[in-house]
């Protein structure tokens, strides 16, 4: 599983919106890696932001 998939799985498993720091804690990835993965997921339209700096999987 690549980093983008891991970040997406963490977001799908969460019942509430998460920020990059929380995703990094849960996934064990570096925050910079999480930020890069989230940027790709956002470009692909797989995640959305219900409030500033917090994201959920569609």
PDB file of N, CA, C and O in Angstrom, chain B, residues numbered from 101:
ATOM      1  N   UNK B 101       0.853  -1.189   0.000  1.00  0.00           N
ATOM      2  CA  UNK B 101       0.000   0.000   0.000  1.00  0.00           C
ATOM      3  C   UNK B 101       0.892   1.244   0.000  1.00  0.00           C
ATOM      4  O   UNK B 101       1.791   1.366   0.832  1.00  0.00           O
ATOM      5  N   UNK B 102       0.644   2.154  -0.926  1.00  0.00           N
ATOM      6  CA  UNK B 102       1.460   3.364  -0.942  1.00  0.00           C
ATOM      7  C   UNK B 102       0.921   4.375   0.068  1.00  0.00           C
ATOM      8  O   UNK B 102      -0.124   4.157   0.682  1.00  0.00           O
ATOM      9  N   UNK B 103       1.634   5.464   0.230  1.00  0.00           N
ATOM     10  CA  UNK B 103       1.293   6.450   1.259  1.00  0.00           C
ATOM     11  C   UNK B 103      -0.061   7.091   1.004  1.00  0.00           C
ATOM     12  O   UNK B 103      -0.828   7.327   1.938  1.00  0.00           O
ATOM     13  N   UNK B 104      -0.355   7.371  -0.251  1.00  0.00           N
ATOM     14  CA  UNK B 104      -1.640   7.993  -0.588  1.00  0.00           C
ATOM     15  C   UNK B 104      -2.788   7.074  -0.191  1.00  0.00           C
ATOM     16  O   UNK B 104      -3.776   7.528   0.388  1.00  0.00           O
ATOM     17  N   UNK B 105      -2.665   5.787  -0.497  1.00  0.00           N
ATOM     18  CA  UNK B 105      -3.713   4.820  -0.133  1.00  0.00           C
ATOM     19  C   UNK B 105      -3.865   4.721   1.373  1.00  0.00           C
ATOM     20  O   UNK B 105      -4.980   4.631   1.887  1.00  0.00           O
ATOM     21  N   UNK B 106      -2.739   4.737   2.083  1.00  0.00           N
ATOM     22  CA  UNK B 106      -2.776   4.632   3.545  1.00  0.00           C
ATOM     23  C   UNK B 106      -3.504   5.837   4.150  1.00  0.00           C
ATOM     24  O   UNK B 106      -4.335   5.684   5.045  1.00  0.00           O
ATOM     25  N   UNK B 107      -3.187   7.023   3.657  1.00  0.00           N
ATOM     26  CA  UNK B 107      -3.850   8.239   4.140  1.00  0.00           C
ATOM     27  C   UNK B 107      -5.350   8.165   3.851  1.00  0.00           C
ATOM     28  O   UNK B 107      -6.167   8.501   4.708  1.00  0.00           O
ATOM     29  N   UNK B 108      -5.708   7.727   2.650  1.00  0.00           N
ATOM     30  CA  UNK B 108      -7.122   7.631   2.273  1.00  0.00           C
ATOM     31  C   UNK B 108      -7.853   6.620   3.146  1.00  0.00           C
ATOM     32  O   UNK B 108      -8.992   6.862   3.544  1.00  0.00           O
ATOM     33  N   UNK B 109      -7.220   5.496   3.449  1.00  0.00           N
ATOM     34  CA  UNK B 109      -7.839   4.479   4.314  1.00  0.00           C
ATOM     35  C   UNK B 109      -8.091   5.028   5.717  1.00  0.00           C
ATOM     36  O   UNK B 109      -9.141   4.770   6.305  1.00  0.00           O
ATOM     37  N   UNK B 110      -7.135   5.781   6.252  1.00  0.00           N
ATOM     38  CA  UNK B 110      -7.306   6.384   7.579  1.00  0.00           C
ATOM     39  C   UNK B 110      -8.492   7.339   7.562  1.00  0.00           C
ATOM     40  O   UNK B 110      -9.299   7.359   8.492  1.00  0.00           O
ATOM     41  N   UNK B 111      -8.591   8.135   6.491  1.00  0.00           N
ATOM     42  CA  UNK B 111      -9.686   9.104   6.394  1.00  0.00           C
ATOM     43  C   UNK B 111     -11.036   8.404   6.243  1.00  0.00           C
ATOM     44  O   UNK B 111     -12.027   8.837   6.831  1.00  0.00           O
ATOM     45  N   UNK B 112     -11.080   7.324   5.457  1.00  0.00           N
ATOM     46  CA  UNK B 112     -12.336   6.590   5.283  1.00  0.00           C
ATOM     47  C   UNK B 112     -12.785   5.939   6.586  1.00  0.00           C
ATOM     48  O   UNK B 112     -13.983   5.833   6.848  1.00  0.00           O
ATOM     49  N   UNK B 113     -11.830   5.504   7.399  1.00  0.00           N
ATOM     50  CA  UNK B 113     -12.151   4.803   8.643  1.00  0.00           C
ATOM     51  C   UNK B 113     -12.618   5.752   9.747  1.00  0.00           C
ATOM     52  O   UNK B 113     -13.219   5.319  10.730  1.00  0.00           O
ATOM     53  N   UNK B 114     -12.342   7.040   9.583  1.00  0.00           N
ATOM     54  CA  UNK B 114     -12.695   8.006  10.618  1.00  0.00           C
ATOM     55  C   UNK B 114     -14.132   8.489  10.457  1.00  0.00           C
ATOM     56  O   UNK B 114     -14.597   8.734   9.344  1.00  0.00           O
ATOM     57  N   UNK B 115     -14.823   8.622  11.576  1.00  0.00           N
ATOM     58  CA  UNK B 115     -16.197   9.113  11.549  1.00  0.00           C
ATOM     59  C   UNK B 115     -16.248  10.636  11.533  1.00  0.00           C
ATOM     60  O   UNK B 115     -17.305  11.222  11.298  1.00  0.00           O
ATOM     61  N   UNK B 116     -15.113  11.273  11.783  1.00  0.00           N
ATOM     62  CA  UNK B 116     -15.086  12.735  11.837  1.00  0.00           C
ATOM     63  C   UNK B 116     -13.961  13.278  10.959  1.00  0.00           C
ATOM     64  O   UNK B 116     -13.026  12.542  10.643  1.00  0.00           O
ATOM     65  N   UNK B 117     -14.028  14.541  10.560  1.00  0.00           N
ATOM     66  CA  UNK B 117     -12.956  15.139   9.752  1.00  0.00           C
ATOM     67  C   UNK B 117     -11.638  15.160  10.524  1.00  0.00           C
ATOM     68  O   UNK B 117     -11.619  15.352  11.739  1.00  0.00           O
ATOM     69  N   UNK B 118     -10.548  14.960   9.804  1.00  0.00           N
ATOM     70  CA  UNK B 118      -9.221  14.928  10.415  1.00  0.00           C
ATOM     71  C   UNK B 118      -8.317  15.969   9.780  1.00  0.00           C
ATOM     72  O   UNK B 118      -8.493  16.340   8.619  1.00  0.00           O
ATOM     73  N   UNK B 119      -7.334  16.440  10.565  1.00  0.00           N
ATOM     74  CA  UNK B 119      -6.321  17.310   9.980  1.00  0.00           C
ATOM     75  C   UNK B 119      -5.068  16.479   9.702  1.00  0.00           C
ATOM     76  O   UNK B 119      -4.976  15.328  10.128  1.00  0.00           O
ATOM     77  N   UNK B 120      -4.120  17.057   8.999  1.00  0.00           N
ATOM     78  CA  UNK B 120      -2.929  16.318   8.584  1.00  0.00           C
ATOM     79  C   UNK B 120      -2.133  15.788   9.769  1.00  0.00           C
ATOM     80  O   UNK B 120      -1.579  14.691   9.697  1.00  0.00           O
ATOM     81  N   UNK B 121      -2.068  16.546  10.854  1.00  0.00           N
ATOM     82  CA  UNK B 121      -1.324  16.106  12.036  1.00  0.00           C
ATOM     83  C   UNK B 121      -1.929  14.838  12.629  1.00  0.00           C
ATOM     84  O   UNK B 121      -1.206  13.905  12.979  1.00  0.00           O
ATOM     85  N   UNK B 122      -3.252  14.806  12.740  1.00  0.00           N
ATOM     86  CA  UNK B 122      -3.938  13.635  13.297  1.00  0.00           C
ATOM     87  C   UNK B 122      -3.775  12.419  12.385  1.00  0.00           C
ATOM     88  O   UNK B 122      -3.571  11.302  12.861  1.00  0.00           O
ATOM     89  N   UNK B 123      -3.866  12.642  11.071  1.00  0.00           N
ATOM     90  CA  UNK B 123      -3.675  11.549  10.117  1.00  0.00           C
ATOM     91  C   UNK B 123      -2.259  10.991  10.239  1.00  0.00           C
ATOM     92  O   UNK B 123      -2.063   9.777  10.182  1.00  0.00           O
ATOM     93  N   UNK B 124      -1.279  11.868  10.406  1.00  0.00           N
ATOM     94  CA  UNK B 124       0.112  11.435  10.571  1.00  0.00           C
ATOM     95  C   UNK B 124       0.261  10.582  11.828  1.00  0.00           C
ATOM     96  O   UNK B 124       0.952   9.563  11.807  1.00  0.00           O
ATOM     97  N   UNK B 125      -0.382  10.991  12.922  1.00  0.00           N
ATOM     98  CA  UNK B 125      -0.320  10.220  14.172  1.00  0.00           C
ATOM     99  C   UNK B 125      -0.924   8.829  13.989  1.00  0.00           C
ATOM    100  O   UNK B 125      -0.337   7.834  14.412  1.00  0.00           O
ATOM    101  N   UNK B 126      -2.082   8.762  13.365  1.00  0.00           N
ATOM    102  CA  UNK B 126      -2.790   7.495  13.200  1.00  0.00           C
ATOM    103  C   UNK B 126      -2.037   6.559  12.249  1.00  0.00           C
ATOM    104  O   UNK B 126      -1.895   5.367  12.522  1.00  0.00           O
ATOM    105  N   UNK B 127      -1.563   7.110  11.139  1.00  0.00           N
ATOM    106  CA  UNK B 127      -0.948   6.290  10.090  1.00  0.00           C
ATOM    107  C   UNK B 127       0.516   5.951  10.359  1.00  0.00           C
ATOM    108  O   UNK B 127       1.045   4.982   9.814  1.00  0.00           O
ATOM    109  N   UNK B 128       1.170   6.755  11.202  1.00  0.00           N
ATOM    110  CA  UNK B 128       2.588   6.540  11.463  1.00  0.00           C
ATOM    111  C   UNK B 128       3.486   7.149  10.387  1.00  0.00           C
ATOM    112  O   UNK B 128       4.700   6.941  10.393  1.00  0.00           O
ATOM    113  N   UNK B 129       2.889   7.896   9.470  1.00  0.00           N
ATOM    114  CA  UNK B 129       3.656   8.553   8.415  1.00  0.00           C
ATOM    115  C   UNK B 129       4.128   9.925   8.887  1.00  0.00           C
ATOM    116  O   UNK B 129       3.595  10.484   9.846  1.00  0.00           O
ATOM    117  N   UNK B 130       5.130  10.455   8.203  1.00  0.00           N
ATOM    118  CA  UNK B 130       5.611  11.801   8.465  1.00  0.00           C
ATOM    119  C   UNK B 130       4.557  12.800   7.972  1.00  0.00           C
ATOM    120  O   UNK B 130       3.891  12.544   6.969  1.00  0.00           O
ATOM    121  N   UNK B 131       4.400  13.926   8.660  1.00  0.00           N
ATOM    122  CA  UNK B 131       3.377  14.902   8.288  1.00  0.00           C
ATOM    123  C   UNK B 131       3.589  15.431   6.869  1.00  0.00           C
ATOM    124  O   UNK B 131       2.618  15.683   6.156  1.00  0.00           O
ATOM    125  N   UNK B 132       4.841  15.600   6.453  1.00  0.00           N
ATOM    126  CA  UNK B 132       5.111  16.076   5.092  1.00  0.00           C
ATOM    127  C   UNK B 132       4.611  15.076   4.057  1.00  0.00           C
ATOM    128  O   UNK B 132       4.087  15.467   3.015  1.00  0.00           O
ATOM    129  N   UNK B 133       4.773  13.785   4.344  1.00  0.00           N
ATOM    130  CA  UNK B 133       4.270  12.740   3.442  1.00  0.00           C
ATOM    131  C   UNK B 133       2.745  12.771   3.387  1.00  0.00           C
ATOM    132  O   UNK B 133       2.151  12.589   2.325  1.00  0.00           O
ATOM    133  N   UNK B 134       2.123  13.001   4.534  1.00  0.00           N
ATOM    134  CA  UNK B 134       0.662  13.090   4.602  1.00  0.00           C
ATOM    135  C   UNK B 134       0.183  14.284   3.785  1.00  0.00           C
ATOM    136  O   UNK B 134      -0.792  14.175   3.041  1.00  0.00           O
ATOM    137  N   UNK B 135       0.862  15.423   3.918  1.00  0.00           N
ATOM    138  CA  UNK B 135       0.482  16.618   3.156  1.00  0.00           C
ATOM    139  C   UNK B 135       0.551  16.360   1.650  1.00  0.00           C
ATOM    140  O   UNK B 135      -0.348  16.764   0.912  1.00  0.00           O
ATOM    141  N   UNK B 136       1.600  15.697   1.195  1.00  0.00           N
ATOM    142  CA  UNK B 136       1.747  15.383  -0.232  1.00  0.00           C
ATOM    143  C   UNK B 136       0.627  14.456  -0.696  1.00  0.00           C
ATOM    144  O   UNK B 136       0.036  14.664  -1.756  1.00  0.00           O
ATOM    145  N   UNK B 137       0.343  13.435   0.105  1.00  0.00           N
ATOM    146  CA  UNK B 137      -0.709  12.477  -0.248  1.00  0.00           C
ATOM    147  C   UNK B 137      -2.067  13.158  -0.286  1.00  0.00           C
ATOM    148  O   UNK B 137      -2.875  12.881  -1.172  1.00  0.00           O
ATOM    149  N   UNK B 138      -2.324  14.048   0.669  1.00  0.00           N
ATOM    150  CA  UNK B 138      -3.599  14.756   0.710  1.00  0.00           C
ATOM    151  C   UNK B 138      -3.748  15.684  -0.491  1.00  0.00           C
ATOM    152  O   UNK B 138      -4.851  15.851  -1.012  1.00  0.00           O
ATOM    153  N   UNK B 139      -2.658  16.282  -0.929  1.00  0.00           N
ATOM    154  CA  UNK B 139      -2.707  17.148  -2.109  1.00  0.00           C
ATOM    155  C   UNK B 139      -3.139  16.342  -3.334  1.00  0.00           C
ATOM    156  O   UNK B 139      -3.968  16.796  -4.122  1.00  0.00           O
ATOM    157  N   UNK B 140      -2.576  15.151  -3.485  1.00  0.00           N
ATOM    158  CA  UNK B 140      -2.945  14.286  -4.610  1.00  0.00           C
ATOM    159  C   UNK B 140      -4.406  13.847  -4.504  1.00  0.00           C
ATOM    160  O   UNK B 140      -5.134  13.858  -5.496  1.00  0.00           O
ATOM    161  N   UNK B 141      -4.832  13.463  -3.302  1.00  0.00           N
ATOM    162  CA  UNK B 141      -6.217  13.035  -3.100  1.00  0.00           C
ATOM    163  C   UNK B 141      -7.194  14.175  -3.403  1.00  0.00           C
ATOM    164  O   UNK B 141      -8.263  13.954  -3.971  1.00  0.00           O
ATOM    165  N   UNK B 142      -6.809  15.398  -3.014  1.00  0.00           N
ATOM    166  CA  UNK B 142      -7.657  16.562  -3.278  1.00  0.00           C
ATOM    167  C   UNK B 142      -7.770  16.808  -4.787  1.00  0.00           C
ATOM    168  O   UNK B 142      -8.855  17.093  -5.293  1.00  0.00           O
ATOM    169  N   UNK B 143      -6.644  16.696  -5.502  1.00  0.00           N
ATOM    170  CA  UNK B 143      -6.639  16.880  -6.955  1.00  0.00           C
ATOM    171  C   UNK B 143      -7.515  15.838  -7.658  1.00  0.00           C
ATOM    172  O   UNK B 143      -8.144  16.130  -8.675  1.00  0.00           O
ATOM    173  N   UNK B 144      -7.550  14.629  -7.108  1.00  0.00           N
ATOM    174  CA  UNK B 144      -8.340  13.545  -7.688  1.00  0.00           C
ATOM    175  C   UNK B 144      -9.816  13.604  -7.268  1.00  0.00           C
ATOM    176  O   UNK B 144     -10.639  12.828  -7.754  1.00  0.00           O
ATOM    177  N   UNK B 145     -10.135  14.531  -6.361  1.00  0.00           N
ATOM    178  CA  UNK B 145     -11.517  14.687  -5.922  1.00  0.00           C
ATOM    179  C   UNK B 145     -11.982  13.631  -4.944  1.00  0.00           C
ATOM    180  O   UNK B 145     -13.185  13.408  -4.802  1.00  0.00           O
ATOM    181  N   UNK B 146     -11.052  12.972  -4.262  1.00  0.00           N
ATOM    182  CA  UNK B 146     -11.421  11.899  -3.337  1.00  0.00           C
ATOM    183  C   UNK B 146     -11.673  12.378  -1.914  1.00  0.00           C
ATOM    184  O   UNK B 146     -12.263  11.657  -1.109  1.00  0.00           O
ATOM    185  N   UNK B 147     -11.225  13.597  -1.598  1.00  0.00           N
ATOM    186  CA  UNK B 147     -11.433  14.150  -0.256  1.00  0.00           C
ATOM    187  C   UNK B 147     -12.014  15.551  -0.385  1.00  0.00           C
ATOM    188  O   UNK B 147     -11.862  16.218  -1.409  1.00  0.00           O
ATOM    189  N   UNK B 148     -12.686  15.981   0.688  1.00  0.00           N
ATOM    190  CA  UNK B 148     -13.231  17.332   0.718  1.00  0.00           C
ATOM    191  C   UNK B 148     -13.075  17.912   2.114  1.00  0.00           C
ATOM    192  O   UNK B 148     -12.880  17.183   3.086  1.00  0.00           O
ATOM    193  N   UNK B 149     -13.164  19.230   2.200  1.00  0.00           N
ATOM    194  CA  UNK B 149     -12.955  19.922   3.460  1.00  0.00           C
ATOM    195  C   UNK B 149     -14.254  20.545   3.961  1.00  0.00           C
ATOM    196  O   UNK B 149     -14.713  21.547   3.411  1.00  0.00           O
ATOM    197  N   UNK B 150     -14.856  19.954   5.012  1.00  0.00           N
ATOM    198  CA  UNK B 150     -16.084  20.534   5.556  1.00  0.00           C
ATOM    199  C   UNK B 150     -15.806  21.785   6.399  1.00  0.00           C
ATOM    200  O   UNK B 150     -16.687  22.627   6.575  1.00  0.00           O
ATOM    201  N   UNK B 151     -14.575  21.903   6.919  1.00  0.00           N
ATOM    202  CA  UNK B 151     -14.162  23.110   7.640  1.00  0.00           C
ATOM    203  C   UNK B 151     -12.657  23.279   7.448  1.00  0.00           C
ATOM    204  O   UNK B 151     -11.946  22.323   7.135  1.00  0.00           O
ATOM    205  N   UNK B 152     -12.197  24.474   7.635  1.00  0.00           N
ATOM    206  CA  UNK B 152     -10.811  24.820   7.342  1.00  0.00           C
ATOM    207  C   UNK B 152      -9.821  23.871   8.008  1.00  0.00           C
ATOM    208  O   UNK B 152      -9.874  23.636   9.215  1.00  0.00           O
ATOM    209  N   UNK B 153      -8.915  23.329   7.188  1.00  0.00           N
ATOM    210  CA  UNK B 153      -7.816  22.453   7.636  1.00  0.00           C
ATOM    211  C   UNK B 153      -8.255  21.056   8.080  1.00  0.00           C
ATOM    212  O   UNK B 153      -7.425  20.283   8.560  1.00  0.00           O
ATOM    213  N   UNK B 154      -9.495  20.725   7.937  1.00  0.00           N
ATOM    214  CA  UNK B 154      -9.977  19.389   8.281  1.00  0.00           C
ATOM    215  C   UNK B 154     -10.566  18.755   7.021  1.00  0.00           C
ATOM    216  O   UNK B 154     -11.224  19.424   6.224  1.00  0.00           O
ATOM    217  N   UNK B 155     -10.319  17.458   6.855  1.00  0.00           N
ATOM    218  CA  UNK B 155     -10.682  16.773   5.623  1.00  0.00           C
ATOM    219  C   UNK B 155     -11.401  15.466   5.899  1.00  0.00           C
ATOM    220  O   UNK B 155     -11.174  14.817   6.920  1.00  0.00           O
ATOM    221  N   UNK B 156     -12.279  15.089   4.966  1.00  0.00           N
ATOM    222  CA  UNK B 156     -12.976  13.806   5.031  1.00  0.00           C
ATOM    223  C   UNK B 156     -12.912  13.142   3.658  1.00  0.00           C
ATOM    224  O   UNK B 156     -12.778  13.813   2.634  1.00  0.00           O
ATOM    225  N   UNK B 157     -13.010  11.821   3.654  1.00  0.00           N
ATOM    226  CA  UNK B 157     -13.071  11.077   2.397  1.00  0.00           C
ATOM    227  C   UNK B 157     -14.486  11.155   1.852  1.00  0.00           C
ATOM    228  O   UNK B 157     -15.455  11.094   2.608  1.00  0.00           O
ATOM    229  N   UNK B 158     -14.599  11.292   0.539  1.00  0.00           N
ATOM    230  CA  UNK B 158     -15.928  11.337  -0.094  1.00  0.00           C
ATOM    231  C   UNK B 158     -16.505   9.942  -0.176  1.00  0.00           C
ATOM    232  O   UNK B 158     -17.616   9.762  -0.675  1.00  0.00           O
TER     233      UNK B 158
END
